[in-house]
Amino acid sequence: MTDNISADPLVIAGRTFNSRLFLGTARYPNYQVMLDAVAASGSEMVTASVRRISLGGEDESLVDVLGGRVHFLPNTAGCYTAKDAVLTAELAREALGTEWIKLEVIGDREWLYPDVEELVRATQTLVAKGFVVLPYCNEDPVTCRKLVDSGAAAVMPLGAPIGSGLGICNPHMIEMICARSPVPVVLDAGIGTASEATLAMELGCAAVLLNTAVSKANSPVRMAAAMRAGVEAGRLAHLAGRIPRRNYAEPSSPQFGLVGT
């Protein structure tokens, strides 16, 4: 393994990505800012709610605007049952011709936390129907294991509630999920700034998916570039391996040959 990011691709369900930063497309000031931010991020996969996509073809949709520049990942945001999520995914596949789906099944309207029981049920159903399922889930190793056992191509635990910008509230559990997961772990939700994206990668995440931290920044394009650099730095640091933490000083210079000794 070299220190060249391009020599360290991410593979999900047989598809290769050179960028480990995935970007949402909501809440930008306008389409042009969104496009510029996507370009600055270097992202090769973007996501959007199926509800925000013009499936009827009567209006210019996000798919039209993105123009095939990136892999498009529809998501089931706004679904509160497995039944609704499966139906939404099927509509997306029919309209967009993709079997990839970011699966969201929300159980709490205030915190937007996932409903684990419905999420696992929807994952099982969609996998059986031939979908490549990337489920958004809570930061729980047991939930992640159940999703993997159900056939998820990756797991996407939250760092903090969606759009909160709180960063990674439970880094120990994220690190544990990464250490145990046989599929890629994509940190999803809660990131507020580039240092937090770096931390996610240092903890062992395979990628980071974010939206609000970029779209609502004072300068979305600059923040997108910062996130790109943060993810790349964190990945390199993870591969390099940090030094162990110590409770005492350890000099970096040899202790022999000092003046006065």
Secondary structure by P-SEA (a helix, b strand, c coil): ccccccccccccccccccccbbbbbcccccaaaaaaaaaaacccbbbbbcccccccccccccccccccccbbbbbbcccccaaaaaaaaaaaaaaccccccbbbbbccccccccaaaaaaaaaaaaaaacccccccccccaaaaaaaaaacccbbbbbccccccccccccaaaaaaaaaccccbbbbccccccaaaaaaaaaaccccccccccccccccaaaaaaaaaaaaaaaaaaaaacccccccbbbbcccccccccc
